[in-house]
Amino acid sequence: MQNPPLPAPSRPEGRNYPLHILLFISTLFCTTWAGTIWLGRPLQMGTIAGFLNSLKEGIPYSLSLVAFLTVHEFGHFFATLRHRIQATLPYYIPLPPLPFLMSIGTMGAVIRIKQQITSRKALFDTGASGPLAGFAVAFGLLLYGFTNLPPADYIFSIHPEYIKAGGAPEPPPGTLYLGKNLLFMLLEALIAPKGLPPMTEMYHYPFLFTGWLACFVTALNLLPVGQLDGGHIVYAMFGQRRHEKIARMFLLFITLLGLPAFIDGLLPLILPGSGVHVPAPVLQWSWTGWVLWAFILSRFIGTKHPQAGSDLPLSGRRMIAGWLCIAIFILTFTPVPFGTK
């Protein structure tokens, strides 16, 4: 009598390699496409050769941004391997830059942890490894961008109309600008680069722009709320009770930070034709998006952190790393990341 055939070995849980590869390639394409748009050189769709030639213009932006996402997420992943925590490989999230979307080509990347983390030490390592690794890439991109600026006439290749104007004119109303974080301002002061573009043109410079985006994403992840990376770190450093207090404080902080701009946007609907606005000096420090982000955190992500098993305190070395993460948050946080002139 023959023995029944052995079942085929199953793929390890969370290792759907074709899906991970497909999402990675899709994200690489979407970010390259977005890079051409942010550079001011949209894709040429007339011929295949023209399409491919114009597509390669977005490669520096794409590789820089995907490198940051990859290093950040694999920082988390390798920490889970070290602590024998079951987790998936990174899922990259592509987002095509369609005409009605101001897309950077991706919504980021995530790994999914598939079992409970049972100690504050493992929780800290898993939460902190991503921002620490990603910040190294963000810092490197900004440093490279500051020290390798193209010639001053580079902007004329994007805006040939500036040639007749004798340089970049005053931006018209509605022009997008990017806010500066503390790290950006420190590098600007220390390096004092010649030909640094104004913040209304900075997104045409792929290394500066992706370095700025990497800082922005790092700061969002380090918000000490719920199960964001910052929430993991603060919980592991200070325990559950202090985490809850800090999370509520920061939720209130970003709400207040966004409230003036949010109210200013509502005033024309509430008082049409009145011309009433929030004073400009107040608006300079406010971004409506913080109100939306506070709503998402409180309603969908949650501000509380579940119990992490063993409550043993962290070692001195990990506490130092935790304070380093807090310093990185201060360096990368941008009160008004986006605005219009």
Secondary structure, DSSP 8 states (H G I E B T S, - for coil): ------------TT--HHHHHHHHHHHHHHHHHHHHHHTT-----SSHHHHHHHHGGGHHHHHHHHHHHHHHHHHHHHHHHHTT--B---EEEE----TT----SEEEEE--B-S---BHHHHHHHHHHHHHHHHHHHHHHHHHHHHS---TTHHHHH-THHHHHTS-----TT-EEE---HHHHHHHHHH--TT---TTTGGGSHHHHHHHHHHHHHHHHTS-STTSHHHHHHHHHH-HHHHHHHHHHHHHHHHHHHHHHHHHHHHHHHSTTS-----HHHHTT--THHHHHHHHIIIII-S-----SB-----HHHHHHHHHHHHHHHHH--SS-EEE-
